[in-house]
Amino acid sequence: EDNGEMGSWYVLASLGLYATAPGVSEDYVLATMPQFPRVHLKELDLVIEAPASASASPLFTEVLWQSRPWSGATIPYSALSQGGAL
C-alpha cells in the first residue's frame, strides 16, 4: 500500500503538474502536456486548458496564467488555489 501517493501522482500528472517535494514545497512543475483538452477543478475554481492535447503530436510552446505569459517552470499552489485559468 502506498497510502494514495501513486494515485495522486497520476491525477496530477494527467493535469500536466508535478509536485516537486510534496509536503515540503508548494511548487508544481509545469512539465508535461495535460491528457485532457480542458479540465475544471471545481473546489479551486481552476480551469486547465490544453487544446493541443487532443492532437496526434501534442506540443506546447507557451504557458498562460490568467491570460498572461507565465515564464517560470513552476507555479505555486497558492496561485492555483486562487482560481483562474492555466
N, C-alpha and C positions, 0 to 999 in steps of 0.2 A: 504494500500500500504506500502510495506516495502523498497521501493527505491532500490530494487535489492539485498538486503542483503541475503535473503534466496536462491536466485538463485546462487549467488556467493559462498555461503557456500556449496551448493550442488555440484557445479563443483569442488571446492577444495577438498571436502570430497571424491568425486569419484576418485580423483587423489591420495588419501591417505595423504592429507595435511590438517592441521587445523591451521588457523590463531589464535595465542594466544591472541592478542589485536589489532585488525585492527585499523590502523591509529596511533597507539602508538608504537608498536613493529614490527620489520620486520621478526621476527622469526615465523617459521611454525613448528608445532609439527608433527613428523612422527608417527602418532597414529593408522592408520588403513590400511588395505590392499586395494590398489587401485582396482577399479572394472574392470579394463581392463588389459590384459597382456602387452600391450605396447601402449604408447601414446607419440606423438611427438608434442611439443608446438613450432610451427614454429617461432613465434615472439622472443622467448627466445633461440631458438635452443637447447631446453632441451628435453631429452628423459627420460621418467619414465617407467621402465620395472618392471613387477611383474608377471613372468611366472606362479607362483603358484595361481594367482587369478582365473585361469580357472579351477582349481581343485574343487572337491566337498567339501573339507575341507581346504580352503586356510590358510596358515600359513607362516610367515617369521621368520627367526632366525637371520638374519643379514641384515644390510643396507650398500650398497656400494655407494660411491660418487666418480665419476671419477675412477672407478675400484679399489678403496681402501676402507677398512672398515671405516664407519662413526660411531663414538662411542656416539655421543650426541643424545638426544631425540628430539632436534630441529635442524633446518637448516635455516640459514638466507636467505632472499630474495636476498641479494647482491651476495651470492654464486650461487643461482639458475639462476640469471639474466645473469651470465657469460656464460651460456650454459654448456652442458655436459650431463652426464648420471647418473641417480639416480636409 
